[in-house]
Amino acid sequence: MTAHQHTPQHDHPAEHLSPTEYWEQRYSGREPIWSGKVNETMASVVRDFAPGASLDLGCGEGGDVLWLAEQGWQAHGLDISATAVGRAREAAAARGLGSATFTATDLSAWEPEPRSADLVTASFFQSTVALDRTAILRRAASALRPGGHLVVTSHAAPSSWAPDHPARMVSIDEELEQLARPVEDWTVVTAEERPRPALDPEGHAGEHLDAVLVLRRREAAGARVSA
Ligand SMILES: C[S@@+](CC[C@H](N)C(=O)[O-])C[C@H]1O[C@@H](n2cnc3c(N)ncnc32)[C@H](O)[C@@H]1O
């Protein structure tokens, strides 16, 4: 993942575990599993946007939400793991970031407030166990106000040194096909696969491949009809 200092070991999925149990187990150690830093790909896109209300899907321990709050966003993160969200809340409190808030919830059963967001982000919102990713991303995107942005960064391929990745990879063509719909509702700002330099576990140079999708919501369908 972007800006993560270490690559966590991926366990084989325990198929008998529910998504909540699986992710709780991943976060159950005493140490954080991510670096706590913002994902640079997301940051490089969002840096130029005027701050407003943001939602981060699968926020983990909150690195992206904390950064957004520091940039002036009313930043809300959601994640299925209560442990991860607890760590994110502690980090926000330690940094005095009252505008970084979090909810522990399974996003499969979550409905956003209509027109409540100027930005929806999802960084590596991919899972080894069941995840209705497209439906969740589309539902969240529907909460964007006209002019708001959806910024999705995903693993498009396993890391260069790894034979495979336990989570399902997504190509940028797939992202476009599934998320930029209906086409008249969205302006495609960025749709590309970007290599990202990284070190393998032995410290040798390698790379990740990220799919980066940035969509801007056009004016509301109702407004178009009445115009
Ligand atoms: C690969 S991690 C990415 C975490 C964070 N965005 C980052 O870049 O560090 C995927 C995250 O999605 C969360 N997640 C998986 N399924 C979920 C669901 N159904 N609802 C909410 N969060 C979920 C996991 O708990 C995990 O924190």
The ligand as an SDF file (V2000), in Angstrom:
LIG
                    3D

 27 29  0  0  0  0  0  0  0  0999 V2000
   -6.4200   -3.4910    2.7390 C   0  0  0  0  0  0  0  0  0  0  0  0
   -7.1290   -2.6030    4.0680 S   0  0  0  0  0  0  0  0  0  0  0  0
   -6.9170   -0.8840    3.6440 C   0  0  0  0  0  0  0  0  0  0  0  0
   -6.9260    0.0340    4.8530 C   0  0  0  0  0  0  0  0  0  0  0  0
   -6.6830    1.5210    4.5690 C   0  0  0  0  0  0  0  0  0  0  0  0
   -7.5880    2.0810    3.5860 N   0  0  0  0  0  0  0  0  0  0  0  0
   -5.2510    1.7470    4.1500 C   0  0  0  0  0  0  0  0  0  0  0  0
   -4.9910    2.0690    2.9830 O   0  0  0  0  0  0  0  0  0  0  0  0
   -4.3760    1.5830    5.0030 O   0  0  0  0  0  0  0  0  0  0  0  0
   -8.8770   -2.8640    3.7380 C   0  0  0  0  0  0  0  0  0  0  0  0
   -9.7580   -2.3210    4.8520 C   0  0  0  0  0  0  0  0  0  0  0  0
  -11.1220   -2.5470    4.5080 O   0  0  0  0  0  0  0  0  0  0  0  0
  -11.8270   -2.8870    5.6800 C   0  0  0  0  0  0  0  0  0  0  0  0
  -13.0380   -3.6240    5.2890 N   0  0  0  0  0  0  0  0  0  0  0  0
  -13.1010   -4.8320    4.6640 C   0  0  0  0  0  0  0  0  0  0  0  0
  -14.3830   -5.2010    4.4830 N   0  0  0  0  0  0  0  0  0  0  0  0
  -15.1600   -4.1850    4.9830 C   0  0  0  0  0  0  0  0  0  0  0  0
  -16.5540   -3.9620    5.0870 C   0  0  0  0  0  0  0  0  0  0  0  0
  -17.4520   -4.8630    4.6360 N   0  0  0  0  0  0  0  0  0  0  0  0
  -16.9960   -2.8210    5.6590 N   0  0  0  0  0  0  0  0  0  0  0  0
  -16.0920   -1.9130    6.1320 C   0  0  0  0  0  0  0  0  0  0  0  0
  -14.7660   -2.0630    6.0590 N   0  0  0  0  0  0  0  0  0  0  0  0
  -14.2870   -3.1830    5.4940 C   0  0  0  0  0  0  0  0  0  0  0  0
  -10.8400   -3.7100    6.4860 C   0  0  0  0  0  0  0  0  0  0  0  0
  -11.1280   -3.7790    7.8590 O   0  0  0  0  0  0  0  0  0  0  0  0
   -9.5230   -2.9800    6.1980 C   0  0  0  0  0  0  0  0  0  0  0  0
   -9.2390   -2.0250    7.1630 O   0  0  0  0  0  0  0  0  0  0  0  0
  1  2  1  0
  2  3  1  0
  2 10  1  0
  3  4  1  0
  4  5  1  0
  5  6  1  0
  5  7  1  0
  7  8  2  0
  7  9  1  0
 10 11  1  0
 11 12  1  0
 11 26  1  0
 12 13  1  0
 13 14  1  0
 13 24  1  0
 14 15  1  0
 14 23  1  0
 15 16  2  0
 16 17  1  0
 17 18  1  0
 17 23  2  0
 18 19  1  0
 18 20  2  0
 20 21  1  0
 21 22  2  0
 22 23  1  0
 24 25  1  0
 24 26  1  0
 26 27  1  0
M  CHG  2   2   1   9  -1
M  END
$$$$
